[in-house]
């Protein structure tokens, strides 16, 4: 049994329960924990477990991640929070669009958060966020500057929604390897 570092890369809490191992685990936003590989493999076998592991939790060990999720991760999976602002400013438009299509939901949340807080000044990338995710960066910045005291309610104006609706299966623009 191996112990690996797992990070909640989302802005919300992540919970899971593994009764067969007598484990109940909660990750606060951005929290980092040491977790056994056996626990992650068990979580990957539970309904919704692979989705938690892929979309919201970052597993720092490639072998354990593959064993737990049985998913060969795309390059966007490996974007870490501290890398995203620099990456957003320096990546090509095609790389950015690929990330919006293929990155896990936790990475997408970070991209949207940084697009507003930095703010993202690249008009083409703002348009890609608006087109692909229905997230209007300009409107979100406007709302944040108008009312710093309260968070905006989830509406179409803020671009927040529960699921990404795709008219067709996305096609990768840039072919990269993870190493």
C-alpha atoms as a printed R data frame, in Angstrom:
    type eleno elety resid chain resno       x      y       z
1   ATOM     1    CA   UNK     A     1   0.000  0.000   0.000
2   ATOM     2    CA   UNK     A     2   1.325  3.365  -1.087
3   ATOM     3    CA   UNK     A     3   0.486  6.805   0.323
4   ATOM     4    CA   UNK     A     4   0.003  9.649  -2.173
5   ATOM     5    CA   UNK     A     5  -0.837 13.339  -2.036
6   ATOM     6    CA   UNK     A     6  -4.377 14.263  -3.095
7   ATOM     7    CA   UNK     A     7  -5.496 17.872  -3.604
8   ATOM     8    CA   UNK     A     8  -9.038 19.205  -3.862
9   ATOM     9    CA   UNK     A     9  -8.651 21.544  -6.798
10  ATOM    10    CA   UNK     A    10 -12.256 22.736  -6.751
11  ATOM    11    CA   UNK     A    11 -13.832 25.679  -4.987
12  ATOM    12    CA   UNK     A    12 -16.245 23.424  -3.080
13  ATOM    13    CA   UNK     A    13 -16.088 20.596  -0.563
14  ATOM    14    CA   UNK     A    14 -15.542 17.031  -1.778
15  ATOM    15    CA   UNK     A    15 -16.962 14.204   0.353
16  ATOM    16    CA   UNK     A    16 -16.866 10.461   0.016
17  ATOM    17    CA   UNK     A    17 -17.707  7.464   2.144
18  ATOM    18    CA   UNK     A    18 -16.090  4.023   1.907
19  ATOM    19    CA   UNK     A    19 -17.890  1.855   4.478
20  ATOM    20    CA   UNK     A    20 -15.924 -1.285   3.550
21  ATOM    21    CA   UNK     A    21 -12.741  0.530   4.675
22  ATOM    22    CA   UNK     A    22 -14.513  2.416   7.490
23  ATOM    23    CA   UNK     A    23 -13.506  5.751   5.905
24  ATOM    24    CA   UNK     A    24 -15.457  8.992   5.641
25  ATOM    25    CA   UNK     A    25 -13.406 11.734   4.080
26  ATOM    26    CA   UNK     A    26 -14.043 15.427   3.480
27  ATOM    27    CA   UNK     A    27 -11.773 17.745   1.524
28  ATOM    28    CA   UNK     A    28 -12.196 21.475   2.039
29  ATOM    29    CA   UNK     A    29 -11.577 23.697  -0.989
30  ATOM    30    CA   UNK     A    30  -7.879 23.539  -1.946
31  ATOM    31    CA   UNK     A    31  -7.128 21.085   0.894
32  ATOM    32    CA   UNK     A    32  -4.242 18.640   0.500
33  ATOM    33    CA   UNK     A    33  -4.209 15.232   2.219
34  ATOM    34    CA   UNK     A    34  -2.117 12.076   2.256
35  ATOM    35    CA   UNK     A    35  -4.310  9.152   1.198
36  ATOM    36    CA   UNK     A    36  -3.577  5.456   0.682
37  ATOM    37    CA   UNK     A    37  -3.609  4.049  -2.814
38  ATOM    38    CA   UNK     A    38  -6.021  1.327  -1.625
39  ATOM    39    CA   UNK     A    39  -8.521  3.998  -0.585
40  ATOM    40    CA   UNK     A    40  -8.330  5.699  -3.979
41  ATOM    41    CA   UNK     A    41  -8.732  2.404  -5.852
42  ATOM    42    CA   UNK     A    42 -11.808  1.591  -3.723
43  ATOM    43    CA   UNK     A    43 -13.217  5.070  -4.390
44  ATOM    44    CA   UNK     A    44 -12.634  4.571  -8.131
45  ATOM    45    CA   UNK     A    45 -14.799  1.433  -8.022
46  ATOM    46    CA   UNK     A    46 -17.744  3.200  -6.369
47  ATOM    47    CA   UNK     A    47 -20.485  4.926  -8.349
48  ATOM    48    CA   UNK     A    48 -19.358  8.507  -8.943
49  ATOM    49    CA   UNK     A    49 -15.903  7.806  -7.540
50  ATOM    50    CA   UNK     A    50 -14.063  8.069 -10.842
51  ATOM    51    CA   UNK     A    51 -15.786 11.374 -11.501
52  ATOM    52    CA   UNK     A    52 -14.633 12.763  -8.131
53  ATOM    53    CA   UNK     A    53 -11.099 11.549  -8.756
54  ATOM    54    CA   UNK     A    54 -10.935 12.887 -12.307
55  ATOM    55    CA   UNK     A    55 -12.874 16.143 -12.059
56  ATOM    56    CA   UNK     A    56 -12.149 17.476  -8.576
57  ATOM    57    CA   UNK     A    57  -9.268 15.671  -6.870
58  ATOM    58    CA   UNK     A    58  -5.711 15.831  -8.174
59  ATOM    59    CA   UNK     A    59  -3.679 12.680  -7.487
60  ATOM    60    CA   UNK     A    60   0.039 13.403  -7.700
61  ATOM    61    CA   UNK     A    61   1.086  9.827  -8.532
62  ATOM    62    CA   UNK     A    62   0.478  8.790 -12.160
63  ATOM    63    CA   UNK     A    63   0.446  5.030 -11.464
64  ATOM    64    CA   UNK     A    64  -2.044  5.310  -8.596
65  ATOM    65    CA   UNK     A    65  -4.197  7.742 -10.599
66  ATOM    66    CA   UNK     A    66  -4.361  5.329 -13.536
67  ATOM    67    CA   UNK     A    67  -5.116  2.351 -11.269
68  ATOM    68    CA   UNK     A    68  -7.877  4.248  -9.418
69  ATOM    69    CA   UNK     A    69  -9.568  5.869 -12.408
70  ATOM    70    CA   UNK     A    70  -8.560  3.698 -15.356
71  ATOM    71    CA   UNK     A    71  -8.384  6.974 -17.326
72  ATOM    72    CA   UNK     A    72  -5.338  8.069 -19.293
73  ATOM    73    CA   UNK     A    73  -5.424 11.752 -18.378
74  ATOM    74    CA   UNK     A    74  -5.220 14.547 -20.932
75  ATOM    75    CA   UNK     A    75  -2.494 17.189 -20.551
76  ATOM    76    CA   UNK     A    76  -4.993 19.674 -19.061
77  ATOM    77    CA   UNK     A    77  -5.447 17.427 -16.005
78  ATOM    78    CA   UNK     A    78  -1.922 18.316 -14.888
79  ATOM    79    CA   UNK     A    79  -2.483 22.095 -14.727
80  ATOM    80    CA   UNK     A    80  -2.002 23.125 -11.114
81  ATOM    81    CA   UNK     A    81  -3.626 26.152  -9.537
82  ATOM    82    CA   UNK     A    82  -0.395 28.139  -9.274
83  ATOM    83    CA   UNK     A    83   0.372 27.522 -12.977
84  ATOM    84    CA   UNK     A    84  -2.979 28.607 -14.392
85  ATOM    85    CA   UNK     A    85  -2.574 32.437 -14.392
86  ATOM    86    CA   UNK     A    86   0.743 32.277 -16.262
87  ATOM    87    CA   UNK     A    87  -0.523 29.543 -18.564
88  ATOM    88    CA   UNK     A    88  -3.657 31.581 -19.418
89  ATOM    89    CA   UNK     A    89  -1.529 34.571 -20.396
90  ATOM    90    CA   UNK     A    90   0.993 32.578 -22.431
91  ATOM    91    CA   UNK     A    91  -0.893 29.689 -24.063
92  ATOM    92    CA   UNK     A    92  -2.157 29.861 -27.610
93  ATOM    93    CA   UNK     A    93  -5.849 30.311 -28.323
94  ATOM    94    CA   UNK     A    94  -6.072 26.702 -29.535
95  ATOM    95    CA   UNK     A    95  -4.453 25.399 -26.322
96  ATOM    96    CA   UNK     A    96  -6.908 27.499 -24.320
97  ATOM    97    CA   UNK     A    97  -9.898 26.166 -26.264
98  ATOM    98    CA   UNK     A    98  -8.630 22.595 -25.844
99  ATOM    99    CA   UNK     A    99  -8.443 23.152 -22.090
100 ATOM   100    CA   UNK     A   100 -12.044 24.384 -22.057
101 ATOM   101    CA   UNK     A   101 -13.101 21.219 -23.898
102 ATOM   102    CA   UNK     A   102 -10.952 18.598 -22.155
103 ATOM   103    CA   UNK     A   103  -9.892 19.846 -18.699
104 ATOM   104    CA   UNK     A   104 -11.510 18.408 -15.569
105 ATOM   105    CA   UNK     A   105 -14.250 20.507 -13.987
106 ATOM   106    CA   UNK     A   106 -11.961 21.585 -11.136
107 ATOM   107    CA   UNK     A   107  -9.501 23.081 -13.637
108 ATOM   108    CA   UNK     A   108 -12.349 24.768 -15.542
109 ATOM   109    CA   UNK     A   109 -13.520 26.374 -12.265
110 ATOM   110    CA   UNK     A   110 -10.000 27.689 -11.658
111 ATOM   111    CA   UNK     A   111  -9.745 29.067 -15.201
112 ATOM   112    CA   UNK     A   112 -13.053 30.928 -14.772
113 ATOM   113    CA   UNK     A   113 -12.036 32.235 -11.329
114 ATOM   114    CA   UNK     A   114  -8.679 33.510 -12.595
115 ATOM   115    CA   UNK     A   115 -10.279 34.994 -15.733
116 ATOM   116    CA   UNK     A   116 -12.283 37.261 -13.429
117 ATOM   117    CA   UNK     A   117  -9.732 37.913 -10.666
118 ATOM   118    CA   UNK     A   118  -6.645 38.576 -12.883
119 ATOM   119    CA   UNK     A   119  -8.587 39.735 -15.069
120 ATOM   120    CA   UNK     A   120  -8.057 37.976 -18.384
121 ATOM   121    CA   UNK     A   121  -7.507 40.708 -20.976
122 ATOM   122    CA   UNK     A   122  -7.239 38.527 -24.092
123 ATOM   123    CA   UNK     A   123 -10.481 39.223 -25.983
124 ATOM   124    CA   UNK     A   124 -10.276 36.016 -28.036
125 ATOM   125    CA   UNK     A   125  -9.909 33.897 -24.884
126 ATOM   126    CA   UNK     A   126 -12.788 35.753 -23.218
127 ATOM   127    CA   UNK     A   127 -14.880 35.008 -26.301
128 ATOM   128    CA   UNK     A   128 -13.871 31.324 -26.107
129 ATOM   129    CA   UNK     A   129 -15.073 31.211 -22.485
130 ATOM   130    CA   UNK     A   130 -18.341 32.824 -23.522
131 ATOM   131    CA   UNK     A   131 -18.865 30.545 -26.542
132 ATOM   132    CA   UNK     A   132 -17.743 27.231 -25.074
133 ATOM   133    CA   UNK     A   133 -18.841 27.583 -21.430
134 ATOM   134    CA   UNK     A   134 -21.469 30.329 -21.641
135 ATOM   135    CA   UNK     A   135 -19.348 32.254 -19.110
136 ATOM   136    CA   UNK     A   136 -19.185 36.016 -19.731
137 ATOM   137    CA   UNK     A   137 -15.976 37.281 -18.104
138 ATOM   138    CA   UNK     A   138 -16.844 40.964 -18.663
139 ATOM   139    CA   UNK     A   139 -20.253 40.528 -17.025
140 ATOM   140    CA   UNK     A   140 -18.748 38.611 -14.084
141 ATOM   141    CA   UNK     A   141 -16.150 41.347 -13.540
142 ATOM   142    CA   UNK     A   142 -18.897 43.978 -13.742
143 ATOM   143    CA   UNK     A   143 -20.984 42.162 -11.140
144 ATOM   144    CA   UNK     A   144 -17.983 41.721  -8.837
145 ATOM   145    CA   UNK     A   145 -17.060 45.403  -8.991
146 ATOM   146    CA   UNK     A   146 -20.677 46.544  -8.507
147 ATOM   147    CA   UNK     A   147 -21.250 44.497  -5.393
148 ATOM   148    CA   UNK     A   148 -18.211 43.331  -3.452
149 ATOM   149    CA   UNK     A   149 -20.343 42.592  -0.374
150 ATOM   150    CA   UNK     A   150 -22.344 39.622  -1.667
151 ATOM   151    CA   UNK     A   151 -21.725 36.882  -4.165
152 ATOM   152    CA   UNK     A   152 -23.952 36.923  -7.239
153 ATOM   153    CA   UNK     A   153 -26.694 34.330  -7.355
154 ATOM   154    CA   UNK     A   154 -26.130 31.560  -9.896
155 ATOM   155    CA   UNK     A   155 -27.674 32.950 -13.064
156 ATOM   156    CA   UNK     A   156 -27.006 32.894 -16.756
157 ATOM   157    CA   UNK     A   157 -25.502 36.385 -16.393
158 ATOM   158    CA   UNK     A   158 -22.665 35.014 -14.238
159 ATOM   159    CA   UNK     A   159 -22.211 32.051 -16.540
160 ATOM   160    CA   UNK     A   160 -22.595 29.476 -13.767
161 ATOM   161    CA   UNK     A   161 -24.425 26.328 -14.680
162 ATOM   162    CA   UNK     A   162 -24.586 22.767 -13.538
163 ATOM   163    CA   UNK     A   163 -23.502 21.019 -16.717
164 ATOM   164    CA   UNK     A   164 -21.691 21.780 -19.929
165 ATOM   165    CA   UNK     A   165 -23.940 21.334 -22.917
166 ATOM   166    CA   UNK     A   166 -22.071 20.368 -26.042
167 ATOM   167    CA   UNK     A   167 -23.619 20.367 -29.491
168 ATOM   168    CA   UNK     A   168 -20.999 17.936 -30.714
169 ATOM   169    CA   UNK     A   169 -18.015 16.039 -29.397
170 ATOM   170    CA   UNK     A   170 -15.017 18.385 -29.125
171 ATOM   171    CA   UNK     A   171 -12.033 17.750 -31.379
172 ATOM   172    CA   UNK     A   172  -8.533 18.416 -30.045
173 ATOM   173    CA   UNK     A   173  -6.793 21.332 -31.741
174 ATOM   174    CA   UNK     A   174  -3.292 20.770 -30.327
175 ATOM   175    CA   UNK     A   175  -1.712 17.340 -29.916
176 ATOM   176    CA   UNK     A   176   0.619 17.178 -26.911
177 ATOM   177    CA   UNK     A   177   2.002 14.456 -24.734
178 ATOM   178    CA   UNK     A   178   2.101 14.603 -20.945
179 ATOM   179    CA   UNK     A   179   5.910 14.405 -20.797
